[in-house]
Amino acid sequence: MSPAIGFPVSGPLTGVPHMLGQPFVRYAFLAGSAVAVAAGVAGYFLVLRAQVFTADALSHVAVAGAMAALAFGVDPRLGLFAATVAVAVGMGVLGPRGRPDDVVIGSVFAWILGLGVLFLSLYTRSRSTGNGTAGITVLFGSLFGLSPSRAVTAAAVSAATAVLLLLIARPLLFATVDEAVARARGLPVTALGLGFLALAGVTAAEATQVVGALLLLGLVAAPAGAAYHLTDRPYRALGLSAALALAAMWSGLGLSYAVPWLLPSFAVIAVASLIYLLAVTLGGLWSDSERNPPDLDASTRHPPKRPPSP
């Protein structure tokens, strides 16, 4: 018998222990938390480097890679990681100094989209419809369907990715903000860009298993965009982006557990989008207050003129 989903009638707060008492929920929180932190850290640099379109392209790469693996009878996770990391680094090689521009990303995007359709067609023709849930999982994720081994693996890989991103955060930030000076100081700007894209590919592959390829961009871009609007201090924004992604993950999982018909990945992305909208609103209000300071006393705004010298 499968465990019951939904908070007991006593209320959501008293139902939290009941929720965390379910093994599949604990696995979802374990994997989802690590993936959210990695997505928040990687997403902030994607926003700062104006490479958010890269995450969108990688979501389609994840579909193509997973479908190719499924079509040839291979573990879809192998296709996910191989495709996302290879294409991410490939886009960096094609772009100037390890930073792919919109032309490169758009070209790869169109090519990968076509490959995804091809491999989806091959998969549906060569495999029985009884295994069609694998394709649905790739598209929409399976937070509440993670096995213990998959949850631990996803958490370990995502945690390692987040640590590596934090280790290169300082030089990567320097190369992002002032590339010419960073290169003059001897920083390997191109290598940093390629390494970051490889880590972004790993993050995309893990996030696909949690929220799905179609909703991957929301988890990567929304919390990072919110942090970008709320503070202009990079390290504070980096931490805030990870915290907001984690908050969206926890809130979405709790909301999905309380409302059983709500898909977990949709709930997570809905909360992340709401956070972004609130951050944009608050950021706009703060900007308006800076441009239009509150009215001051007339004597302060217009100090008296100096008396004429005798």
Secondary structure, DSSP 4 states (H G I P E B T S, - for coil): -PPP-S--TT-TTTTHHHHHTSHHHHHHHHHHHHHHHHHHHHHHHHHHTT-HHHHHHHHHHHHHHHHHHHHTT--HHHHHHHHHHHHHHHHHHHSGGG---HHHHHHHHHHHHHHHHHHHHHHHHHS-GGGTHHHHHHHH--GGG--HHHHHHHHHHHHHHHHHHHHTHHHHHHHHH-HHHHHHTT--HHHHHHHHHHHHHHHHHHHHHHH-TTTHHHHHHHHHHHHHHH---HHHHHHHHHHHHHHHHHHHHHHHHHSTTS-HHHHHHHHHHHHHHHHHHHHHHHHHHHHSPPP--HHHHSPPPPPPP-
